[in-house]
Amino acid sequence: MGTVTVRVVPRAGRGEVVAAGGAITVRVAAPPSEGRATEEARRALAGALGVPPSRVSLRTGARSRTKVFEVRGLSGEEALRRLGAAGPPA
């Protein structure tokens, strides 16, 4: 089970998952109220990882823009690799 830290941008013009330089940003159209942005981010992250949404759950950050999601069945390294956010080569 791996974890992925993302920055969620609510009320974005379009939804997308962007990975650059080891950082992951999830832009969602939903507002941040009542957990709607978090839920949309969870589903978008699952789609970008190629796993069912049921395998992605919020670990920390329910009221924060920076959130940590837990992905069952993938290591953190594998999740970053799938998102293309492994960072620059050492």
N, C-alpha and C positions, 0 to 999 in steps of 0.2 A: 504494500500500500504506500503510495507516494503522495507528497503534497506539492501544490503549486501555488505560489503567491502571485496575485494579480492586482492590478489597479483598475478599478471599475469607473467608467465615465458615464454617468446617467444622462438621459435626455440628449443623446448624440443624434446627429442627423441620420446616421445609418449604423446598423449593428455590425461589428467586426471584431476579430481577435487579431491583435498585432503583436508580434514578438520581434524585439530588436535589442541587441546587446545584452542579453540575459534578462531583460525586463519584459513582462507580458502586460498588455493593456487590453481590456475588454470594453468596447464601446457598445452601449445598449440604448434603445429608444425609450425604455421605460423610465418613469420618474423614480426617485429614491424612496418614495413613501411606501409604507406597508410591505417592505421587502420585495417589491416588484422588480427593482433593478437587480437585486441579488439573484432572484430566481431566473431572470432572463440571462444574466451573466453565467450562471451555473449551466444552463442549457446550451448557451453558445460555446462555452469551454468544452463541454462534452462533445458537441458536434465537431469542434476543431481537433479534438483528440481522437475522434473516431470511436468513441465508446458510448454506450447508452447513458442517458441522463441519470438513471438510477444508480450508476456507479460513481457519480460525482456528488459530494456533499460538502457543505460549508463547515469548516472547522473553527475558524475565528474571523471576526471582523464584520459581524452582522450590521453594525451601525457605522462602519468605517468604509472609506473608499478603497483602502488596501485590505484585501481579503485573502485568506488562506483556504484553499479547497483541497479536500482529500479525494484521491482518485483510487478506487479499489481495482486491483489487478494490474496496475502500472507502477513502476518505480518513479520517483521524482525525476531521475535522469532521463528515463524513457519518455515521460510526458514532455519535458523540455525539448528533447530531440524531435518529437512529433510536431511540436509547435515551432521548431526552428529557432529556439531561444537559448541554445546552449552557450551563446556568447562567442567572442572571438577565440580562435585557436590559441593555445598557450605557446 
